[in-house]
Amino acid sequence: MFRLIGNELYKIFHKKSIYIIGIIIFLLVLLNDVLYKTMYDDDGNLKALASIENYSSAIMKDTLNDLDPNKATDKLLYVEEKTYVDMFELSNKYGTNSWQSYIVNSEMYDVVYNMNYYTYVFTNDELYNENKKDYDYYINYFDKDDFDGFITSKLEEIDKQIEGLKKDKEKEEDKKLLLEIDESLENLEFDRELLNYRKEKQILYGNNYLNDALNEYSSSYKYIKDIDPDNIDKLNYDDKRAYYNNLESYNINKYILENKVNLNKQNTVRNNVISSVSSYEILIVILTIIIAGTIVASEFNKGTIKNLLIRPYSRTKILLAKFISCLIILFSVIIFVCLCDLVVGGIFFSFDSLKIPVVVYNFTSGEVQEYNIFIYTLIMIGSHLPMFLLILSLAFVLGTLTINSQISIALPIVFYMFGEVLNTVAISLNLKWMKLFPTLNWNLEEYLFGKLPAFQYSNFSFAIAISVIYILVMILGAVILFKRRDIKNI
């Protein structure tokens, strides 16, 4: 058996196609890292954003120059365009990635718009001055770069609101209004907690991973706080999945904030390695299909099958040797892809990020778990294996059945490409009977760590069982067909 496998591997590695695809994989890995290197800065932020904003500003300025603020039909549009230009220039004054710029874009639109409105549309010095006072409030902190002072003022404002609501609560007797006050108090107290957290941890507003994590943490908390954990099973499946997604986001972002570690940075060797299998999945599939679909068919097409069968091995052993050789190639390609991502990514971005663990939220245990990056990558490879093995088996059995390399390559590729379409149809139409279909079960990543899959009628054990059954049936069918095939006229 080992000699047969060795001979098969020798023939496979003498095919040009395997080296061509190998070179393509390497070049794609190289291109991907070049793009990440040129498009992202050292903090993992897109460099292109600033140039896009500059281009948009130039267009707005041109539009503004074409408008006449003294013309009645142009006034409102002029105010709108001027507001965008003013905000851009104000944002640009402090730096497009500064905490001041973030506040300008998130909080100051109404203030700037009103100042322009009461200047060009409806002249009113009193209303203008009210908005100018709010404007000066921001500028005072911006010009001094007084982040702590700005947060302190926000905290004082929230404390006043909380104090006012508490006084209203003491006077209120209507139960419905009391519930609304309690909800408002809860939201304000959470906002105060976030601001204190931002101040203590020095989490600046802006395009940085800590600010993003804090925003996601806040958004997820506001979603899950209104849902009673004891009533989760009473939710419909889509709402339950949404709850799970927000619960995961809440805990992962809490980890990021507490440990000050950027788990989502794209331009790192760490990100390369953990996403290598999914990123180059289609190339792994295509190479696997080419090998598995031709390994038997090519013997018949070249007429070498007779020389193979006169050897002192049973047909079953010969076929199994070919199948095992395909498996070895599959694992070799996966290892090759991971190594390319590791080496090339390390050269471009250094290997320091490999020290950062992969963090997941385990729904079964209800806790955040850390994984060594290489252990996690093995888990990801394992979760994709059913798909790779099913596609490999399909190509292999078609090659044995049809003895036609074109068919045994084309059909599995079509099946793979349309698998996601079939899944979408089954999920959207809620077709329970399609749980027996392989494409809905071949991605085990959806079930890892207690997650809820997109298709509600399957689970981890069922998915494995269905995948194993399909693989065994196809291999058994290939063996039976190969044993019965007449090769006298070949």
C-alpha positions, 0 to 999 in steps of 0.5 A: 500500500505504501509503495502504491501511495508513493508511486501516486504521489510521484506522478502527482508531483510531476504534474505542472498544474500543481506547481502552477497553482502553487505559484498562483497561491504564493503570488496572491499571498504576496499581493495581499500583503503588499496591498495591506502594507500600502493601504493601512497605516501602522495602527491598522487604519485605512490610508485612503480615507483622508484622500477620499475626504479631500476629494469630497471636500473639493467637490463640495467647495465647487458646488458652493462656489456655484451657489448664491446665498442671496438668491432665494432658491439657493439659500437652503442648499448653500447653507447645507453645502457650507455646513459640510465645508465648514465641518471639513475645514474644522475637522482638518484643522485638528487632524482627520484622525484626532479626537477633536475631528471625531467630535466635530463629525459626530456632534457638531453638525446641528450647531454649525448648520444652525449658525449658517441658517441664522446667518443666510436664511433667517437672520436672527442674532439671538438664535445665532449667538445661542448656537455660537455659544455651543460652538465656542464650548467645543472650540475651547476644549479643542484648541487646548487639546483638553480631552480630560476637561471635555470628558469632565464637562460631559460627565457634569452634564450627565450628572445634572440630567440624572439629578433632574430625572431623579427629582422628576421621579419623586414627583411622578405617580404615573407608572408608565412615565416612571418606567420611562424615567427608569429607562432613561436613568439606566441609559444615562448611568451607562453613558456615565460609566462609558465616559468614566471608562474613557477618561480612566483608560484615556480612550480618545475619540477617533479612528482607533481600535479602542474607540471602535471597541468602546462603541461596539461594547456600548451598542451590544450592551444596549441590545442585550440589556433589554433581553431577559436571559431566562427568556432566550429560548422563547425568542424566534431563531433570528432574534436569538441569533442576534442576541448571541451575536451581540453577546459575543461582541459585548464580551470580546470588546470588553476583553479588548478594552480591559487588555488594550489589545487590538484583536482586529488589526488587519495588517499583521501576520497574526491575521494572515495565519488565522484567516489563511484557510478561508482566504484561499479556500477556493484555490485549495478547492480547485487544486484538490478537485483537479488532482482528485478528478483526474487521478483515476480518469487520466489512467484510463485516458492514457491507457496506463490503467492496464499496467497498473492493474497487472501489479499484485494489488487488488483493485480496492487497494489501488483505488484507496491508494489514489484516494489517500494520495489525494488526501495527502495533497489536500493537507499539503496544500493547506500547510503550504498556504498557511506557511506562505501566509506565515512567512510572507506576512512575517517579512512584511509585518514582523512576527510580533503579533503572533504573541497575541492570542485569538480570543473567542466567546464560548457560549457553552461555558459563558466565558471568554477564552484565549487560544494560541494562534496555531492551535486556533488555526488547526481548529479552523482547518478542522472546521473546513475539512468536511467541505474539502473532503466532500468536494474531494470525494465528489471529484474522485467518484466522478472521475472513477465513474465517468473516466472524463477529466473535464466532467470530474473537474467541472461538476464539483467546481459548479457544486462548490460555487452554487453551494452558498446559493443553495444554503441561502435559499434553504435558510431564507425559505426555512426549508427544513428538509434541506438539512440532509443536504451536504452544503448546509453541514460542511462548514463546522465553523458555524457550530464552534464554541456553542454558536448558533448556525444560520440554518436552525435545523442542524447541529454540530453532531448532525453536521459531522454525521451527514458529512461522514455518511456522504463521504463514505457513500461516495468512496464506497460507490467509487470502489464498487464501480472500479472493481466492476469496471471492464478494462479489456477494451481500454 
